Amino acid sequence: MAFLYSKSLHIIFVVTWFAGLFYIPRLFIYVTEAESLAEPGRRVLQDQLRLMQRRLWYGITWPSAVVTLALGLNTWYQYGATPDWLIYKLGMVLGLYLYHGSCHVLFRQQQRGELRYTSNQLRIWNEVATLFLFAIVFLVILKDALNMLWGMLGLFVLLTVLLLAIRLYRRIRKA
C-alpha cells in the first residue's frame, strides 16, 4: 500500500511541477512584451509580473520539483527493479530537470531586468515542457521500446505542429 501512496503523491507533484513549468515561460513572455509599453505602465506591469514569477517559481515550481524527485526515487526504490523503460524515463526526467534549470536561468535574468530573448523565442521555449510531458507519459504507459519509437515519431509530429502553430500565431499577430 505504501508503494501506491508514494506513486500517487509522485503523480500529484508531477502535475503541480508541470503547472509551474507551463506557466513560468508565459510570464517570461508577458514581461518581455510589456517592455514595449510606455511608462509608467511598463514598470508597474513588469513589477507585478515579476512578483507573480517569484511566487510561482519559489512557491510552487521549485518545491514541486524537489518533492517529485524525492517521491520518484522512493517509488523507484519500492518498485524493486529497473526495467528498460524506466532507464529511458530517467533519461527524459534528467532532461526535464535540465529544462527546469534553464528556466531558472531565464527567471534570474528577468528578475534582474535582463530581457535577452524575444517573445517568439520564449513561445518556442514554452513548448519544451509539453514535449517532455508527452514523451514521459507515453513511455510510462506503453513501457516498451517499439512503442517508444512510435511515441518519438508522434513527438516529432507534435513538435512540427507546435512550431507551425507558433509561426501561424506570429503571422496573425502581425496582420
Secondary structure per residue as TSV (DSSP state, phi and psi in degrees):
chain	resnum	aa	ss	phi	psi
A	1	M	-	360.0	-36.3
A	2	A	H	-60.2	-36.0
A	3	F	H	-60.8	-44.7
A	4	L	H	-67.8	-37.6
A	5	Y	H	-64.7	-44.1
A	6	S	H	-62.2	-44.1
A	7	K	H	-64.1	-42.3
A	8	S	H	-62.7	-47.7
A	9	L	H	-63.9	-36.8
A	10	H	H	-58.8	-47.0
A	11	I	H	-63.8	-41.7
A	12	I	H	-60.6	-44.5
A	13	F	H	-75.2	-26.2
A	14	V	H	-61.9	-42.8
A	15	V	H	-62.0	-46.5
A	16	T	H	-67.8	-34.5
A	17	W	H	-63.5	-46.5
A	18	F	H	-64.1	-34.9
A	19	A	H	-56.3	-44.8
A	20	G	H	-66.1	-41.8
A	21	L	H	-68.8	-26.5
A	22	F	H	-78.7	-35.5
A	23	Y	H	-88.2	-33.1
A	24	I	H	-61.1	-41.2
A	25	P	H	-63.9	-31.4
A	26	R	H	-62.7	-41.5
A	27	L	H	-65.2	-35.8
A	28	F	H	-59.4	-43.9
A	29	I	H	-62.5	-45.5
A	30	Y	H	-63.8	-41.0
A	31	V	H	-63.0	-42.7
A	32	T	H	-64.2	-44.6
A	33	E	H	-70.4	-27.7
A	34	A	H	-67.7	-17.6
A	35	E	T	-60.4	-26.1
A	36	S	T	-83.4	-4.8
A	37	L	S	-79.2	158.5
A	38	A	-	-80.9	155.1
A	39	E	T	-74.0	150.8
A	40	P	T	-86.8	-3.1
A	41	G	H	-58.2	-40.1
A	42	R	H	-58.6	-51.6
A	43	R	H	-63.2	-44.5
A	44	V	H	-61.6	-47.7
A	45	L	H	-65.7	-45.9
A	46	Q	H	-64.2	-38.1
A	47	D	H	-61.5	-43.3
A	48	Q	H	-65.5	-42.8
A	49	L	H	-65.2	-37.8
A	50	R	H	-67.5	-35.4
A	51	L	H	-63.6	-43.8
A	52	M	H	-61.6	-40.3
A	53	Q	H	-58.5	-48.7
A	54	R	H	-61.6	-44.3
A	55	R	H	-64.4	-42.9
A	56	L	H	-65.3	-48.7
A	57	W	I	-66.8	-48.1
A	58	Y	I	-90.4	-20.4
A	59	G	I	-93.8	-25.6
A	60	I	I	-126.1	-55.2
A	61	T	I	-67.5	-53.5
A	62	W	H	-63.1	-49.3
A	63	P	H	-57.9	-39.8
A	64	S	H	-65.3	-38.0
A	65	A	H	-64.0	-40.8
A	66	V	H	-68.8	-46.6
A	67	V	H	-65.7	-38.4
A	68	T	H	-58.5	-45.1
A	69	L	H	-62.4	-48.1
A	70	A	H	-60.9	-46.7
A	71	L	H	-69.0	-34.4
A	72	G	H	-64.2	-44.2
A	73	L	H	-63.8	-40.3
A	74	N	H	-63.9	-42.9
A	75	T	H	-64.1	-42.5
A	76	W	H	-60.2	-45.9
A	77	Y	H	-60.1	-45.5
A	78	Q	H	-70.4	-24.6
A	79	Y	H	-62.2	-36.3
A	80	G	T	82.4	5.3
A	81	A	-	-156.2	169.0
A	82	T	-	-131.6	84.4
A	83	P	-	-69.6	165.1
A	84	D	H	-55.6	-44.1
A	85	W	H	-60.0	-33.4
A	86	L	H	-70.4	-33.6
A	87	I	H	-63.6	-43.8
A	88	Y	H	-63.3	-41.5
A	89	K	H	-61.7	-44.6
A	90	L	H	-61.1	-35.9
A	91	G	H	-63.6	-41.7
A	92	M	H	-69.7	-36.2
A	93	V	H	-65.1	-38.9
A	94	L	H	-59.6	-44.2
A	95	G	H	-60.0	-38.3
A	96	L	H	-66.3	-39.7
A	97	Y	H	-67.5	-33.3
A	98	L	H	-66.4	-39.4
A	99	Y	H	-61.6	-44.6
A	100	H	H	-57.3	-45.3
A	101	G	H	-61.5	-39.9
A	102	S	H	-67.6	-34.8
A	103	C	H	-66.3	-33.3
A	104	H	H	-65.3	-39.3
A	105	V	H	-60.9	-47.1
A	106	L	H	-62.0	-40.7
A	107	F	H	-58.3	-49.2
A	108	R	H	-62.7	-40.8
A	109	Q	H	-60.6	-48.1
A	110	Q	H	-67.4	-32.7
A	111	Q	H	-64.9	-28.9
A	112	R	T	-86.6	-2.4
A	113	G	T	87.5	11.6
A	114	E	-	-90.7	116.7
A	115	L	-	-113.1	93.9
A	116	R	-	-93.4	-13.1
A	117	Y	S	-125.3	150.5
A	118	T	-	-76.9	163.1
A	119	S	H	-64.1	-31.8
A	120	N	H	-68.6	-41.3
A	121	Q	H	-61.7	-40.4
A	122	L	H	-69.0	-31.9
A	123	R	H	-63.5	-40.8
A	124	I	H	-65.4	-44.6
A	125	W	H	-61.4	-32.9
A	126	N	H	-59.8	-27.8
A	127	E	T	-84.2	-10.6
A	128	V	H	-61.0	-42.2
A	129	A	H	-60.9	-36.0
A	130	T	H	-61.7	-42.6
A	131	L	H	-63.0	-43.5
A	132	F	H	-62.2	-42.6
A	133	L	H	-59.3	-49.1
A	134	F	H	-59.7	-48.0
A	135	A	H	-60.6	-46.9
A	136	I	H	-68.9	-44.6
A	137	V	H	-63.8	-47.0
A	138	F	H	-62.2	-39.8
A	139	L	H	-64.5	-44.5
A	140	V	H	-65.2	-38.8
A	141	I	H	-77.3	-44.2
A	142	L	H	-80.3	-37.5
A	143	K	-	56.6	29.4
A	144	D	S	-149.4	155.1
A	145	A	H	-64.8	-40.6
A	146	L	H	-63.1	-46.7
A	147	N	H	-64.7	-32.4
A	148	M	H	-63.9	-39.7
A	149	L	H	-62.4	-42.3
A	150	W	H	-63.0	-39.6
A	151	G	H	-62.5	-39.6
A	152	M	H	-66.0	-38.4
A	153	L	H	-62.6	-43.1
A	154	G	H	-61.0	-38.6
A	155	L	H	-63.0	-41.2
A	156	F	H	-61.5	-42.9
A	157	V	H	-63.2	-44.1
A	158	L	H	-60.0	-44.9
A	159	L	H	-58.9	-44.6
A	160	T	H	-60.8	-44.9
A	161	V	H	-63.5	-42.9
A	162	L	H	-61.9	-44.7
A	163	L	H	-64.9	-39.2
A	164	L	H	-65.6	-39.2
A	165	A	H	-64.9	-40.2
A	166	I	H	-63.8	-42.4
A	167	R	H	-63.4	-43.3
A	168	L	H	-63.4	-43.3
A	169	Y	H	-60.0	-41.4
A	170	R	H	-62.9	-41.5
A	171	R	H	-65.3	-41.0
A	172	I	H	-64.0	-40.9
A	173	R	H	-65.9	-34.4
A	174	K	H	-76.3	-23.4
A	175	A	-	-76.3	360.0
